[in-house]
Amino acid sequence: MGEKKRKEEIKTEFVFDRKNYKFMLIGIAFIALGFILMTGGGSDDPNVFNPEIYNWRRIRLAPAMVLLGFAIEVYAILLKPNSKEEN
């Protein structure tokens, strides 16, 4: 009987709450979208230069999306879960 009571007292808690995981998935989506926006702009012929590689989407928008994704990830890790008092 004492062993059964000890097992009931041990309660497993996850490090992160459901809210944290939602923000982590949003951050991963931003990072993936940023890398997808960086792709392309190359040339099939290596002797021909394609200036499309330096357009606004690849130079400004995509790195900003990746940095924003990393910022969301840091926020998700540091987000304090709701404190629930159970008596």
C-alpha positions as CSV (number, residue, x, y, z in Angstrom):
1,M,0.0,0.0,0.0
2,G,2.9,2.4,0.7
3,E,4.3,1.8,-2.8
4,K,1.0,2.6,-4.4
5,K,0.7,5.9,-2.5
6,R,4.2,6.9,-3.6
7,K,3.3,6.2,-7.2
8,E,0.3,8.4,-6.9
9,E,2.3,11.3,-5.4
10,I,4.8,11.3,-8.3
11,K,3.4,13.5,-11.0
12,T,5.2,13.9,-14.3
13,E,5.3,17.4,-15.7
14,F,6.5,18.5,-19.1
15,V,9.0,21.2,-19.3
16,F,6.9,23.1,-21.9
17,D,3.2,23.8,-22.0
18,R,1.0,23.4,-25.1
19,K,1.3,27.2,-25.7
20,N,5.1,26.9,-25.9
21,Y,4.8,24.1,-28.5
22,K,2.5,26.2,-30.6
23,F,4.9,29.1,-30.7
24,M,7.8,26.7,-31.5
25,L,5.9,25.4,-34.5
26,I,5.1,28.9,-35.6
27,G,8.8,29.8,-35.3
28,I,9.8,26.8,-37.3
29,A,7.3,27.7,-40.0
30,F,8.8,31.2,-40.3
31,I,12.3,29.8,-40.5
32,A,11.3,27.3,-43.2
33,L,9.5,30.0,-45.2
34,G,12.5,32.3,-45.0
35,F,14.8,29.6,-46.4
36,I,12.2,28.7,-49.1
37,L,12.1,32.4,-50.1
38,M,15.9,32.4,-50.4
39,T,16.0,29.7,-53.1
40,G,16.1,30.3,-56.8
41,G,17.6,33.1,-58.9
42,G,20.4,31.0,-60.2
43,S,21.3,30.5,-63.8
44,D,21.3,27.2,-65.7
45,D,24.4,28.3,-67.7
46,P,27.4,29.0,-65.4
47,N,28.8,31.5,-67.9
48,V,25.7,33.8,-67.7
49,F,25.2,36.0,-64.7
50,N,21.6,36.4,-63.5
51,P,21.1,39.6,-61.5
52,E,17.8,38.1,-60.2
53,I,19.8,36.6,-57.3
54,Y,20.1,40.1,-55.8
55,N,16.4,41.0,-55.7
56,W,14.6,42.3,-52.7
57,R,13.0,39.0,-51.7
58,R,16.3,37.2,-51.4
59,I,18.3,39.9,-49.8
60,R,15.9,41.6,-47.4
61,L,12.7,39.6,-46.9
62,A,14.0,36.1,-46.5
63,P,16.7,36.8,-43.9
64,A,14.2,38.9,-42.0
65,M,11.8,36.0,-41.9
66,V,14.5,33.6,-40.7
67,L,15.6,36.1,-37.9
68,L,12.0,36.6,-36.9
69,G,11.5,32.8,-36.7
70,F,14.5,32.5,-34.4
71,A,13.2,35.4,-32.3
72,I,9.8,33.5,-32.0
73,E,11.7,30.3,-31.0
74,V,13.5,32.2,-28.2
75,Y,10.2,33.6,-27.0
76,A,8.6,30.2,-27.1
77,I,11.5,28.8,-24.9
78,L,11.4,31.6,-22.4
79,L,7.6,31.8,-22.2
80,K,6.5,30.9,-18.7
81,P,3.6,28.4,-18.7
82,N,0.5,29.3,-16.8
83,S,0.9,28.6,-13.1
84,K,-1.8,26.2,-11.9
85,E,-2.1,25.9,-8.1
86,E,-3.4,22.4,-7.2
87,N,-4.1,21.7,-3.6
